[in-house]
Amino acid sequence: MTSKAKQERLVSLDQFRGYTVVGMLVVNYLGSYQVVPAVLKHHHTYCSYADTIMPHFLFAVGFAYRLTFLRRLECEGAAAAYRRVIRRLVGLLLVALMVHSASTVSSSWSELKQMGLFGALWQPVKREWFQTLTHIAVTSLWITPVVGRSLLLRSSFAIGSLILHVLLSAWFNFSWTWTSPMSIDGGPWGFLTWSTAAVGGTIAYDIVAKHRAVIPQLLKVGVAMMAVGWLLSCGTRYYDADLSPKLRVAWRPFVGHPDRIAENPVFPWFGRVSSVFPGLAEPPFVAPPDNRQYNYWMMSQRAATATYLIFATGFSFAVYALFYWLCDRHHWSLGIFDTFGSNALAAYVIHSIVDSGVSPFVPGDAPAWYVTVSFAMFLGISYLFVRSLQKQGIFLRL
């Protein structure tokens, strides 16, 4: 890219971000209805299409973070650049804590006093607060020391974060995540693996900014990461076990079935689950069998497992390569992606409000036509609100 081109806004990034927002609207709204295909739902035990959306967000965040940080570093100097990004990320964190609001902590003052500070914060920290916006803020803060550094240092930092997450999961975090109240998107330690997607985004920026063969390079990294993620996920086959009929339940979030969690969910050889490698795991987007215990090597968004984030980050590289080819090479763009992509934070806040106004009128077993019409209303109203902000030049950016 020329120096002039570097200064221009990348259409591909806005379109990729807009596609991600639309994908979020699709899976967040449709995921709770029986008639909707399984691939559009979160299952927490394998990577469905729904599970590719949040890594796209972190990937786009990492891409834009390195782009803007390097510009500020050059224009403002290191101290000012770091102060600015930390201030904005702390602001985003405060917004996230308000958007991902906690449920009622106690029913009386006496109960609240008895709970104490730790008891009052236990569930919000473990579950409600650590969702998409919080993970974006905390993960961005986590990678801040390396976002402007070399490829080697950023890659080493991401790998080290993955290893730390594996060790914490072996110690307590994996089983803790799956016990009530169950964590969302990895809980308070999820930033360690979400940093894979964010650092991946910074690497994608480097490829776009410095390489001539952008698309082959993006695809090369993407395919390699998807292959590594899937091959590592083959460790899940060590946890195929004979379960009682009572435990052969559908793949959905559960409480009260601790036997579904493997005794040694991270290091299978400690549990002697199998003395011989039992074969390859199912490919991504294919559901596992019901006789497999919950373990760290399955691709799980709930547990934010390393295999899931490595594969999903590679998938983000591949999807972004498509948008780069369409938008920056062939000058293609879609208006709805532009609207949502240029005001993603506003879209995130607005869509939950619109959902609360539409979904109460749609029962879980509604027929396909009714769900489709209600989704069209949900998407259309969300678009109208965000489009109105765009026309007025109002953008929520932290």
C-alpha positions, 0 to 999 in steps of 0.5 A: 500500500502507498503511504496515501492509501494507508491514511485512507479508511479501509472499506474492507474493514468497515464492511467486514465489521458491518457484516459481523454486526449483521451476523450478531443480529442474526444469531442473537435474535434467531438463536432461541427459536426451535425452527432455526438451524443448529448452525445459527445457535451457540452450542458451547461444545463445537464451533457453529457459525454463531460462534464465529461472530464474536472472534470477528469483533475481536479481530476487527478491534485488533486490526483497527487498534494497531492501525490507529495506535501506530498513527497516534504514536507517530503524531503524538508520541508514546506517552500521549498515545498510551494515555489516550488509548487507556483512557478510552478503553477504561471508558469502554469498560464502564459502558460495558458494565452498564450495558451488561447489567447485573441481575438483582443481587439480593432481595433485602438490605440485611441479605446484602450486608450478609453477602458482603462485597465478595458475595455481591460481586461474585455472580456479576463478575463470573457471568453477567459483566464479562460479555462481548463489550467487556471482553473487548475492553479488557482484551484490548487493555491486555494487549496494549503493551505489545500492540505497537511492537514487533510481530515476534513479540505480539505473537509470543505474547498471544501464545504465552496468553494461550498457555497461561489460559491452559494452565489456569483451566487445568488448575480450576478455570474450566470446571469453574466456568461450567458450574453455576452460575456458568460463565459467558464467553470465557468469564473473567479469564477469557481475555487470555484467549480472546487476545488470540483474535485481537493479536490476529487482527494486528497481524492482518493489519501488518499484512495489508499495510506491508505486503503486496500479495495481501490475499494469499498472505491472509489466506496462508495465515488463516488456513494454517491457524484453522488447521492448527486449531482443528488438529488440537481439537482432536484431543477432545476424542480422548473424552469419548465415554460410555454415559448413562442414558440420563446423561445423554442430553442434547448439546446445550448449556446445562446445570446439575450434570457434573458427570458431563465434565471430565475428571481431568478436562485439560490433560487427558492422560491423567484420567486414563480416558484412552491409552491410544489416540482414538482418531480425528475430531469432527470438523468445525460446524459439525456437532460431536456425539452425545457420549463425549464428556466436556473437556478443554479441547472441544471448541467452546465459546462458553469456555473460550478454549484455545482450540476455538480461538485459534480456529476462529481467528484463522476463519476471521483471516479467511473471511477478511481476505474475501472482504479485502478482495471484494471491497479494496480490489473490486470496489464493492460495498453494501449499504447496510454493512456500511451503516452498521460497520461505521457505528458498531457500538451504537448498533450493539446497544440498540439491537438489544433494546429492539430485541426486547421490544420484538421478541416477547411477541414471538414464542420459542416454538413459532413457525418459520414464517412467523420467526422470519417476519419478526426477524425482518422487523427486528433487523429493519428497526435496528437499521433505521435507528443506526441509519438515522444516527449515521445521517446525523453524523452521530457515532459512538466511539470509545 
